Amino acid sequence: MGGRIKARAALAAVGAAVLLAAALTAACSSSDSPTDSPLPTNSPVPPPLAGGYRLAELVSGEALGEAREFKTEVTPIPGVPDEALVTLQTGPIYRVSLGGSFAPQLWGDLSSLVEFDGNEQGLLSLAFSPDFAEDGTVFAYYTPGSPEDTVLSRFQATTTDLDESSRKTVITIEEHDRNHQGGHIIFDRQGYLMLSLGDGGFGGDALEVAQELDRLLGKVIRIDVSEEPYAIPPDNPFVGVEDAREEIFAFGFRNPWRMTIDSETGEVWLGDVGEGMWEEVDHVVAGGNYGWDCFAGLEVWEDDEQCVGKDFIEPRAIYSHEEGLAIVGGFVYRGSEMPELYGWYVYADYVSGRVWALNTADDSEPIQLLQDDFPISSFAELPGGELLIVSYVDGLYQLARDAAP
């Protein structure tokens, strides 16, 4: 995406990537090294064709029935081919056949725990434990409504049903407004839970929490949930740092909506929803500062005392509010049906329906793959690496080519 504007360069005397490489080596293990790609760098496969893709319907909105609207996430069920959980912002969770072999079935219902205000609150994310086959544990992130905090809880479940009575609170995040809760649970390659958190709202990070290391708002946190309620991974970047919350993995986010671990490299990517003009894609590293609310995209947002003398990591890509208004982070494509997209990060905009891809191996400009006419709320990675795209108000779709490249 090129360099920062001069004002940003003035705030960062040394490139953040250089400092992080020296200071945070302990936060990167050998298990995070990329494996050999099936597409070598001299591959004759052409790049993705702009506008050359479509959304192929997997499950229609009509077939989803009561699971049609308010979808925040789709989560494949471990060990059960062609089945997934559809999470509704209102609280219900449905078990769905992606092949249409049965009608959606209610898997669990957290409506009694969740406050949905028609805006950004509600049931925001659900994830299976990496050891689900052995421990039967799932995690949910939601807004209980009173007080206006957000909660990460664990539950016991099977592939066919959730035990709502088994709830145990893992962590409660102190909020100060009813928006910017962020909200995506993933597990890294070491089995640690990562959760993206927004700045808590008010607009413009009014309480200036995203840059403060003693608050969890505006952060990506990383915790060990193999212990109850949780423990701190010893290689977290702020372990032992005075006045810093040791749960923090990275900071300086406004409202990170959908985060992913690249299934091949272990790298973390997310989409951070912007405020005035810019949406951004961030490649997240341990200890990284992604700028909010000193910067929005590539532009200075504030230049007050909290922004002086810090090193910021620029977004991998940005787009303006002429192209969309709310980024939805996706996945790095690792499927086999579209080899030209292999290793490209695919993401979308909730409002405009645009879908883009960027090459994670270089700093080239993103390519717009398609534009549709419905709000895209989330992505899912199917077991074979193909990508499922979720309509907030309609069906489930698979990213596919319009024609051979």
N, C-alpha and C positions, 0 to 999 in steps of 0.2 A: 504494500500500500504506500511505500515510500516513506520518507522521513517525517518527523514531526515538524510543525511550524516552528519558527524561531522562538516564540514565547515558550514553547514546551521545552525546546532544547536548553533554554536558559535556566529552567528549573532543574534539569537533569544534567549535571556536570559530567557524569560518566554514564555510558550505556548500561541500562539495567541488566541486560543479559550477561554482560561481563562480570558485574558484581555478584549476580546470583550464582553464576557458575563457580565462582571462588568460595562464596560464603555458604552455599547450601548444598554442597556435594553430598553431605550426609543424608539429605532428603531424597536422594535418587539412588535406587538400588540397581544392581545388575539385571534384575528381573524386568526392568523397564526398557531394556534395550530392544530396538526393533528387530523383528525376525526377518528372514529373507522374504522379499515380496515375490509373488508369482509373476509380476510384471517388472522386468529389469528396466533400468533407466534408458536403455537403447531400444525399448520395445517399439515395434512398428505401429502399435495401436494409436490411432489419432486421438486428439483431445475431444472432450465433449462438444457436441454441436449446440450452439446457442439456439434455444427455442425448439430443440429436437426431441422433447420429452413430453410425456403425458401422465395423468393419474389414472391408472387402471382400477376400476372398482372391484374390491374384494368382497365387501359386505355393504349392501345398500343401507341407506338410512331407514327405509321402510322395514327391512329385515331386522335391524337393530331394535326396533320397537321402543320400549321405555329407556333403552340405552342410547338413544339417538342424540339427545341434546345434552349440552353442558359437559362434554367429554374433555377432561384435562390430560388423560394419559391412557396409553394402551401398553400392557405389560405381558409379554409371552409367558406362559406357564411352564416352569422348568420340567423337562422330561415328558411333556404332553404335546406331541406334534399338532400343529394347526389349531391350537387353542390359546386364548389370551384373556386377560382381565381388562375390562373397560371401566376406568375410574371416572365417576361423575363428580363434578364440583359440588353438587348438592349432598353427596355422601354415599349413595349406593354404589356398589361395585358389581359388575356383571361378568359372568363367564360366557365367552363368545366363541363359537366355532368359526374360524377364518375360512373354512371350506364349506360352510353352510349345512353341516350334517345335523345340527340341532338348533332350536331357537335359543336366544339369550336366556341365561338362568341367573337369578340373583345369587351371587357368591358370598356377599357380605353387605352390611348396611351400617355406615357410621353416621347416619343423619342425626342421631341423638347427641353426637359429640361435636358436630360440625356446625358452624354458622356460615350460611351462604347469603351474602348481601346483594347478589346480582352484579357484583363488580369483581374484585380480585380476591376476595376471601372464599374459603371453602376447603374441600379436600383437594389438595394440590399435587400430591405425589404418593406413589406406592412402589415398594421394591421388595423382592424376595431376598432373603439371606442367601449368600453364596453357598451355604451348606443346608439349603432348605430340605433336601432329601433326608438329612439326618436330624435337623433341629426343628423343622416345621415352623420357622419364624418368618414373619413379614413385618415390614416397617411402613408406617404411614405418617405423612406430614400434613398438618391441617390447622385451621384457625378455629378455636373453640368459641370465640365470640366474647366471652366474659371470663377473665379480663381480656383486653384486646392484645393477646399474645399469640404466638404460634407454638405448636407442640409437635415434637417427634415422638411417636409411640411405637412399641412393639406389640405384636399379637401372635397367637398360635393359630395355625391354619393347616388345611389339607389342600390338595389340588381342586377340590370341589366345594370347600366351604371355609368360612372365617369364623373363629370363635371370638365374638365381640367382647365377651366377658373376661377374656384373658389379657386385656390391655394393661400395659405397664409403661409409664412415662420414661422416656430416655432423657430428653432435655426440653426445657421450656425457654423460648426466646422472648425476651422482653421487647415488646413493640410500643410504638407511640402513635400509630394511626392505622387506618383500615385498608391500606394499600402498600404496594412494594414489598410484599412478603417473599418475593422470589419463589423458590420452592421446587427443587428437584433433588431426589435421592439417587445416588449411584454408589457402586462399590468399586474400589480400585483393585489392582492386581494382587495386592497384599491382603485383601479382604477387609480393608478399612472402609467405613461408611463416610461418604462425602455428601454434603448438603449445601446447596446454594441459597444465600440469604440476601434479600433486598435491604435497602437503607431504611425501611420502615415508613416511608411516605413523607407527607407535608410539602413535597415539591422542593427541588433544589437542595435536597439533603439539609433541611433547615437546622437540624440539630448537629450537623457535621459529624456524623458517626462513622461514615464509610472509611475515613482516614484514621480513625482512632482504634488502636490495637487493644484497648480495654473494653471494647464493645463488639458483639458478634454481628451486628447489623452491617450490611454492605460487604459481606465476606463469603468465602467458601470455607467451610469448616471440614475437618477430617478427624473422626473419632473411632475408637476401637469398641465395637458393640459386642464383642465376645465376652465381655464382663458387664455386670449390671450395676448401675445404669449404663456407664461407659467408662473407658479409660482413654488416656492420651497416648497416641502412637509416639514412641521415643524419637522418631526421626522427623516429627513435625517441626517446621522452621522456627517457631517462636518458643520452643521448649526452653525454659530457663531465662527468657528475656523478661526483664523487670517491667511490671505493669502491663504485660501483654497476656491476652487470653491464649492459652496453649492449644486450644482447639483450632485456631486459625491456620489455614493452609495458604490462602491468598486473600487480598483485600482491595478496596477501591472500586466496588461495584455499585450500580444503582438499583437494578432489578433483574438479576440474571435468571432468565426463563428458559430452561432446558439446557442441561449439561450432559456431556458424554465422556466416556473413556474409549479411546480408540482400541478396538479389540485386538489389533495387531501390535501396536507400539506401546500402549498404556498411557499415551498422552491425553491430557484433559482439554476439552474445547467447550465453549459455551457462547450463548447469545445474550448480550446485556442490553435491555430495553432502555432507550435514551429518553431525553426530556425535550430539549428545545428543537433540535434539528437532526441529530445523528443517531443511528443504530449501529451497534458494533459486534463483531466476532472477536473473541479473545481466546488465545492459546495460553492456557493457564499453567504456570509453573510454581513450584513451592516458594513461598515468600514473596511472590510478585505483587506489585502495586499497580493496579490498572486505572488509576487516575481520578475516578470520581470522588469528590465533586470539584477537583481542581481542573479537570478536563472533561469534556464531553466529545467523544470522537477524537478528532485532531485539534479541536479548538479549546482555548482557555475558557473555563467556566467561572472559576474564581482564582485570584492570585493573592490570597491573604496569607497570613503567617503559617497556617497549617500546610501550605503548598511549597514553602521555600526549602531548598536544600534536599529535596527528595528525588529519587530516581523512579521514573514511571515507565511501564511497559506499554508500548503503543498497540492498538488493536491490529489484528491481522487483516481485517477488512472493515469498511464502514459503508453505509449507504444513507442518503438523505431522506428527509420526510417527503420528498417528491416521489420517492419510490415505495414508501411504506411507512408505517407508524409504530410497529411493535414487532421486534424480531423474535423468532422462535428458533432456538438452537436445535440442531439435528444430530446427525451421526456422520462419521467417516465411513464412506461406502467400502465394504469389504466383501461384496457379493461377487457372483460369477456371470450374471446375465448381461451386465454392461461393463466390460473390462476397461473401456475408456474412462470410466468414473472411479476406477479402483484407486484408493488413497485420497480421494477428494472429499472434503467436508461439505455436506449438503445441509442447507438451512432455508428458512422461509420467513415470510412476513404475515402476521395474523390478519392485518387489515387489507393489504393489497392482493394477497394470494400469490405473490411471486415466490418462486423457488430458485435458489442459486446454488452453485457449487464452487469451491475454491480448492486449488491444489495445495495440499499440506506440505509438499516437498519443496516449494519455492514461494516467491512473493508476488506471483503474477496476479492480474486482476481476476476477480470472480466472473463466472459466466452465468447468465440467467438461463435456467433450463426450461421454465414454463411460467405461465400465470393462469390461475384459475379464479373462479368467481365466488368462492366460499372462504370463511375464516379458517385458517389452519392453526390448530392449537397445540399440536405435538407431533412427534415422530416416534417410531419404534423400529428396532432392528430385529428382523426375523432370524430364526436360527441359522439359515444359510447365508446371512449377510445382506439380503435384500431389504429395502427400506419401505416401511409402512408409514403413510401420512394420514393424520387424523383431522377430520373436519369437526369443528366444535358443535355444529348443528346438523350434520348429515352423516355420511357413511365413512367407511374405512377404505383407503386406496393404497395401491402399490405403485411406487415410482417405476416407470417403464419408458422405453423408447417409443417415439412416434414411428420411426423407421430405422433400418440399419444405418449406422454412420458411414 
